[in-house]
Amino acid sequence: MAAMDLFGRRWALRILWELRAGPLGARTLLARCEGLSSSVLYQRLRELTTNGIIVRSADGYELTRLGAALNHALQPLNEWAITWAQAQEQNDQNPAEA
């Protein structure tokens, strides 16, 4: 359950998702996560670093091997989310078919 507590925190999964293609600096993460405050960002970065999911590097923050494995596990969830969003859009356009 500790993993669910960590990843269930607001913005944690979004930060990991943004790091999927490579290291990013804190300013870039803030820009990509509209609505994320810098204090919450730094708190999540500390938590994810402490738990071995990300590491601070010369290029910013990047996924560890464990973090990369988690991101691979998130890919099916992302695919489901795309399908869900498309269904929501269709329901908005055709409410009688919902």
Secondary structure, DSSP 8 states (H G I E B T S, - for coil): -HHHHHHTSTTHHHHHHHGGGS-B-HHHHHHHSTT--HHHHHHHHHHHHHTTSEEEETTEEEE-HHHHHHHHHHHHHHHHHHHHHHHHHHHHH-GGG-
